[in-house]
Structures are given as C-alpha cells and as structure tokens.
Amino acid sequence: MEMKSAVIVDAVRTPIGKRNGALSDWHPADLLGEVFTALQRRSDLDPELIDDVITGCVMQVGEQSMNIARSAVLGAGWPATVPGTTVDRQCGSGQQALHFAAQGVMAGVYDVVVASGVEVMSRVPLGSSILEGRFGMPFGPRVGARYEIEGGLVPEGVSAELIAGKWGLTREALDVFSSESHARAHQATEEGRFDSEIVPVVASNGLLLDKDEGIRADATVGSLGALKPSFVDDGRVTAGNSSQSSDGASAVLVMSEVRAVELGLRPRARFCGFGLAGADPRLMLTAHIPATRRLLDRVGLEIDDIDLFEVNETFASVVLAWEKETRPEMELVNVNGGAIALGHPLGCSGTRLMVTLLNELERRDGRYGMQIMSESGGMANATIIERLG
C-alpha cells in the first residue's frame, strides 16, 4: 500500500496565560475545547468526519485526568462518536500527539485527525502526578540504583546547570539569550504576528484575552542578571533564563492530502519526517541534539536547508547547547521568542510550537520548518514540515 501524504490544514492556540493569571479560572478540558471549537469553525469542518483526537498532557491527575482528550471533545459539543486519547512524553507530549496523528494518516488508519495539547499549570501544577511512595519517586528502585553511582537522578533545573557547565555557557550568555526571547516575542506581538494563530478567550477578569500574558517588554540583561540562581548555589540557571509555568491549549488539524482536497480545504504544509532520540537522564535535556541529526539524515537535508526553527526554550542552556552542536543560523531560531518569554504550558507546547512555526513559515514564504523539543527523562522529538503553496 502506498503511504499517504499527511498535511496540516489549520493550527490554532489560546493565548498563553501566566500561572495564576488570566486563564487560571479555566478548567483544562474546557480550555482545550475552546481551540477545538475554533479549529472546527475556521475550517467549516463537520466533526463527524474526525477519526480521532490525540492530546498531549503531562500532569494527568485531578482536572487533567481520566483522558482529557475525550472530556474536551464532549465539552466542545462534538458528537459522542468522536473518540479521543491522551499521551504523555513529558514536555514533548503535544509534539508526540502530532506525530501519532500524522503517522496514522500516512499509514492509512486516519483520514482526519486532530492533534492537540493542554496544560493549566495554575490548577494542576508541575509535579502533581508524582505520588510519594515507598521509594519516594516514580522511577522505581532499579532506575535509582542504575544512576546512583553517578550521583543519582536530578531535577530538570539541576540538569540545566549540568548542561551549562558541560558546554561552557556563562550566566551572561544565558541572560542575553533570554532577554532576546522577550524582545522578539514583544516585537512579534506588536506587529500582530500571532493574531492569525491565537483564539481569544475570556479571562478571569471577564475581559477577552487575545495576547500572551508572560512577555516582559522591559526584560534586559541587567534585570535578568539581578536574579538569584534557582537550583544550585552560585549557579547560572535562574527563573529569568528558564521557561515560565503557564496555562494554554493548542490544536492542529491533520488530514490526508487527498481528503483535504475532497473537502475543498487548502493543505498548508506537509509532514516530511519525524525524529526521536534518548540521552543520559542526568543530562536529560540534551536528546534534542541527536534527534536533530537523525531527522536531517532521515529526510536527506542539511541544517542550512531549514528556513525556520522552533526549539523549545525549557532553559536557555538547552537551546545554546544545541546551537553549539548543530550550528544553525540563530537568526532563524525562535524568531518570535520562545517559552522563556511566552511560557511553557507543558502538554500544550508541542502543538503550540507547530502553530507558530507554520504561521511564521507562511509569513516569510519559507519552505522547510523544523521543530525540536527536549523532554524530561532524557528524550526528544523533532519534526520537519514543508510549506505548501
């Protein structure tokens, strides 16, 4: 059987809210339902045609438990015949949902599928899914024993410090990168670059929120440099050069190219390939380096062939270590800012990055876009899309 072409027809997101900010009153399932409704409305799609809904979500407890994909489908008013499933690949959960959606189309299992992501960290904070048990952590005694000789497993923030040390990244370099993230995000907002991708939602104060809440136009190297280290005494990683805990939801409508044409919908981009990699969990946020290389090799492209990159800014050290190893043109990386300025609503980010990548690739009339995310536990996802005319 000939493999089908998987295409993106549309991609939307909510504004990203600060933790305990404008979106904190939203139940996560209802917030995700908002982007489902917008996606349906913008494409005039009959939801009966949707074969599946795949949602990335990291903290799958409390209000985000019990398969939030299905809850959001029903809350959006879609037919009960539309199924949904929720996946967890940590920070890359939304991107993994996107991979599963596109791969299902390419395999002929799906014709129409929605990939999505959500996290409302105001209501379900980071770490909520970790239940203290006999061994004090979810990994199990054998995993703990495996890495005990190396000093044991470490939290992400400590891993970011280890990365900064290994690649010789100074505190100033981290803060320079972070201030640039805020500056780029502020400029993109002022120029209306996000307008076509954002679905305005009612904020906690009753007003309509149509812009990302976490951007600091006044962030400078000096102001960031005044912040104290967050994870290690005399360290380099601070709240200012780390991603923000945030609230948000995003969704991407994926179809076979044939079905999109049959429905009179314009395919906006084609999936070219997918990459995965694993790495030492102590340096857990470094697998994006081999994932990048593997994917480029798989699709037969060079780093210089890529017109735009979206690399998740979990920490500034993560992106700068990737830069040292892969040598991209940094003027093409996170051109509208990243998670340090916009925020990182965990499960949402994987599809949010694709929403922004697609829209900016179209704005610049570029051809290839690449999205890369490192993930807790020492994993990474990478995706390349080709913009269609």
N, C-alpha and C positions, 0 to 999 in steps of 0.2 A: 504494500500500500504506500502510495506517495505521501510524504509528510506535508501537511498543510502549512500555510503561512499564517502566523499569528500576528495580529495588528492591534494597535491602540486606536480606538475611536474617540474616546474622550477621557479626561482626567481632571478631577476636582478635589478641593480640600477646604476645610474650615480655616479661618484664621487660627493661628496658634496662640493659645492663652497662657499667661503666666500661671504658675502654681498658686492656687488660692486667689486667682484673679477673675477675669471677666467670664470664663467658661466653667467656673468651679461648681455652679449650681446644676450643670447638665449631667444627667445620667449618661454613662458612656454609650449604652445601646441606643439611646435617643439621639445623641450627637452623631453617631455613625449613621443612623437612619436619615439624618439631615443631608448627608452627602449622597446617600443612595437616591433620595428623592430628587436632588438636584441633577444627578447623573441621568436619571430617567427623563426628567423634564427637558434637559438640554438636548438629548438625542431623540426625544419623542419615541422612546423605546417601549414596546409592550413588555412588561416584566414577566409575562407568561413565557417569553422566549428564553429567559435566563436559565441556563443549565445548572449553574452552581454559583455560590458566593463564598469566597475564601477570604478570611480576615486574619491579619496578624495582630496578636495581642500578647503582651509579656506577662503582666500580673493578672493571671486568670483566676482571681478569687473575688469574693464579695460581688460587687456590682458588675464585675467583668468575668464572672464565672458562668458555668452552665452554657457554654457555646454562644458567645456574644454575637457571632455572625447570624445565627438563627434568630436571636432576640431582635436584632436590628432589622432584619428582613421583615419580621412580623410587625414591629413598631412602625416601620415605614409604610405599612399598609399594602405591601406586596402580597400576591396570592400565597396561600399556605402551601402551594405546590412547589414554591421556590426553596430549595434546600440551602444550607449554609454550614460551613465548618470553620474552626478556628485553629490556627497554627502558632507555634512558638519556636522561633530561632533567635531568641533574645532580641537585641537591637535590630536585627535583620528580619524580624517576623513579617513585616509588611512586604519587604522585598521577596521573601520566600513565598508569600501568598501570590505575588505577581509571577514568580517563576512557575509555581504549580499551575496557575491559570493559563499562562502562555503555553506551557508544555502539554497541558491537557488538550488545548486547541490543536497544537501541532501533531499530537498523537491521534487526533480524530475522536477523542472522547467528548469534547465540548465543541459547540459552535459559538455560544455566547456565555461569557462568564465575567463576574465582577471580582476583581482583586481589591482588597481594602486593608485598612489598618486603623486602630484606635487605641488611645490610652488617655485616661483622665487621671493624671497623677495627683491632682488635688484631692480626689476621692479614694483612689487606690494607689497609695504611694509606693515608690520603689522599695522592694524588699517585703512587700505584703504577702507574697506567696511563699516566703521562707518560714517554715514552721520549725521551731526549735524541737529537736527530738533527742533521742538517746545519744547521738554523736554530735549534736549541736549544729549540724548543717545538712543540706540535702544531698551532698555528693556521695556519701557512703564511706565506710572505713577504708576500703581498698583504694579508692581515689586519694583519700587523705594520706594513706601510707605511701602511695606511689611518689608523692611530691614532698613528703616530709623531709627527706634528705636535702632537698634544695631550699628548705626554709618554709615550706608549706604553701598552700594556695593563698592568694592575696586578693583584696577587693580591686575593683576596676581603677580606682584613683591611685592606688599604690602601683598597679601595673602601668598606668600612665607615667608615673615617676620613673619606673624602671626603663620605660621606653625613652624618656627624655635623656636619661643617663647613658643608655647604650648608644644612642645616635648623637650624643654631644649637643643636645638642644639647650640653649640658655633660657633663663627666665625671660629675658628681654625678647628673644625670638618668639616665644610663646605669646607674650603680650602684644607684640607687633602684629602677629597673625590675627589675634583675637580682636584687636581694635579695628583691623581692616574688615573683619567679618561684619562688625556692627556698621561700619561706614558703607560697605557695599549693600547691606540689607536696607539701610536707611535710604540710600540713593535709589534703590530699586522700588521702594515703597513710594517715594516722592515722584518718581517717573511713571508710576502706575503699572509696573511690570507684572505685579502679582494680581492685578484686577481681574484678568480673564480666568484665573485659576481658583480664586477664593469665592466660597459660598458664604455670604454674610449670615450671621446667626445672632439671635437675641442674646445679649449679655446679661450678667447677673443684675445690672442696674436698670434693666428694661430697655436699654438703647441697643441699636444694631451695631455689632462689632464686625467691621469689614477690613481690619488691618491687624497684622501680627502685633502682639502686645509686649513682647520681650525686648524689642530692639532699643538700644540706647544710643541715640544720636550723639551724645556727649562723651561716649567712651573713648578714652585716649590711652596711649601707652603709659602716661603718667598716672592716670586714675587707676588703671588696672595694676600698675606696679605697686600701688599702695596697699593692695590686698595681701592678707597673710596666707601662707600655704595652707591647704585644706587637708592634706593626708599625711605628710611627713614633715617633721620639724626641719626647718631650713630647706624645704623642698621648693620645687619650681611650679607645681600644679596648684592653681587656686580656683576659686569659684569663677573668677573672671576669664580664665582660659580653659574652662570646662563648659560642656553643654548645659543648658538650663532644663530643669524638670518642668514639664509643660503639659498642657491639655490640647488635644486635637484629634481630628479624624480625616481620612482621605480615601479616595476610591478611584479606580481605573477600570474603564470598560474595555474588555479584551474580546476580540472575535476572530473567527477565521476570515481571511480577506474575501473569500467568496461570499460568505453570509453578509458581511458588511455591504458589499456591492449590491446584493439582492435586496437589502433593506433600504437602499438609497443613502447609506451613510458613508462619509469620507474617511478612509483609513488615514490616520495622521502619522503613524510610524510603524515600522516592522521590527519585530524582535530578531536580532542577528545571532545571539548566543548568550550562554549563561555560564558563570564560573563559581566554583566553590573551593574552599581551602580550609585546612585546620592548622593550628600552630600551638606552641607551648602555652598552656593556660596561665602560666605566670606572666607571660608577655601576651596576654590574651587578645590584645587589640592590634596584632601585627599580621594576622592571616590575610588581611586585605592586600598585602604585598604579593604573595604567591598567587592569590586569586586573580589579581590584575594580570599577571604574567601568563597564567594558564589560559585565561579567556582570550587575550590577544593572540596567543599562539593557536588556540582552537579556531578562531574565526579568520586567521590569516591577516591580521592588521598589526601595525606598529603604533606605539604610543603617540607618535606625531600625526597619525591618521585621524585621531579623535578630535572633534571640533569643540566639545564641551565636556566637562567632568562635574559630577556631583559626588563628593566624598564626604561621608558623614563626619561631622565635627564633634565626635564624642568628647575628645580633648584635642587641644591644639597640637600636642605632641604626636598624636596619631596621624594627623594629616602631614605634618612636617617630616616624620619618619618615612612615610610613604613617598613623599616628594624626593627625599634623598636616594631612595632605592629605584624609583621608576623614572625620574627626571622628566616630568611633564612640563609644559609651559604653564606656569602658575597663574598667568593672567586668564587662563581658560578654566580654572578650578574654582568652583563655588562663586561664580561671578555675581550672584545676588545675595551673598552671605550664606551662612550655614547655621548649624544648630547652636553654636555659641551665641549668636545674635537672635536667631528665630526661635530656638527652643527645640527640644528633643522629646516629643511625646512617644517614647519607646516604640510600641507597636505601629503607630501611625507613620513613623519616619520613613520606613522603607517604600511606601507608596507616595508619601509626600515628596520625597526627593525626585521620584519619577514624574510627578505632576509638574514640578518646577523645571526639571530638565527638558521635558517635552516642549513646554511653552517657550522657554528661552531659546531652544534649538530652532524653533519656528521663527522667533523674532529675529534671530541672526541669520536665518537662511542657511543654517549649518546642515551637515549630512549625518555624521555619527555622534552619538552621545553615549557616555559611559557613566554608570552609577556604581559606586563601591561602598560597602558597609562592613566594618569590622564588628565582631559580636562577642559578648561575654562568653567565657569558656574556651576561647581560642578558635573562633570560626570566622568566616567572611563569605559574603555573597558579592558577585559582580554581574552586571548586565550591560549589554550593548544594544542600542536601538539605532535604526536608520530612519531618518525623517523621510516621509513620502511627500511628493509634490501636492 
